[in-house]
Structures are given as structure tokens and as C-alpha cells.
Amino acid sequence: MSLADPPRGPAADSPGAPGARGAPGGRVRVTSSRRGATTARPRPLADSLVQQTGAGELYLRGLLRAQLRLALEVLGVLVLVLGGLPLLYAFVPAVREASWAGVPLAWPLLAVGLYPVMVLLALRYTGRATRLESRLSAAARER
């Protein structure tokens, strides 16, 4: 018997028969649909992130963009505050010449007044970054 000969007998029509599938000219009898077959279940986002699938990379890219945007916003505010003080002293002579107890007002403002602003910016950045990460975690739990 050669490969060109069709398989014979009832065993050849069964799904597990050696010549039934893939043999040239072989017949395959379909008796019913596969109703018991499982459908592909959606992957949780956490699996997509760990396995670095396309969806996981998309979510991570979005998170990184949001964090970069947040960092640039905070940096912009800090540059405005730090860069604005010398401009204020240069263009408003009354502020430059003001003093308190014989000490120019610029020194206490720089030494003491700037730190609360930086701490508030840091707290705002940390809170918003945590919120962004928790939104990604919540999306991972939902999927």
C-alpha cells in the first residue's frame, strides 16, 4: 500500500487513525461539532504585564507617559518658582530692598520659604504617581 492509496476500513475514518489526517487524498469524516471545546478566555492584565504581551506593553507605555507628563509638570512649577524669584528681585526694587530685623528679606525667603514649596510639590507628585499606579492595578484586577 502506498501513500497515494486511500486508507481502508473503519479504523481509517476515526480521528486517531494514522492515515486519516494530513495524508494526501485521505478522507476525514466530521460527525459533530466540538461543543465541548473550551473557548479562549481573556488574559488578565496582570498576566499580560508579566509576560510582556502587546496589551501589557500598551498599558505600561501609557503609565510611563502619564508619569513623564506628571514629572514635567512638577519640574515646570519648580522652575517657575525658582526662576521667578531672581526675576522678582531684579524687576521689583521694593522687594529687593525690603529687610526684616536688618536682614534682607530675600535671604529668609530663600532659606526658609522655598522648602515648604518643594515639600508640597513632592507630596503632590507622590500622591498623583501613586494614583496613576493604583489605576493600572485596578485595571489589572478588572480584566
Buried (B, 14 or more C-beta within 10 A) or exposed (E): EEEEEEBEEEEBBEEEBEBBEEBEEBEEEEEEEEEEEEEEEEEEBBBBBEEEBEBBEEBBEBBEEBBEEBEEBBEEBBEEBEEEBEEEBEEEEEBBEEEEEEEBBBEEBBEEEBEEEEEEBEEBBEEBBEEBEEEBEEBBEEE
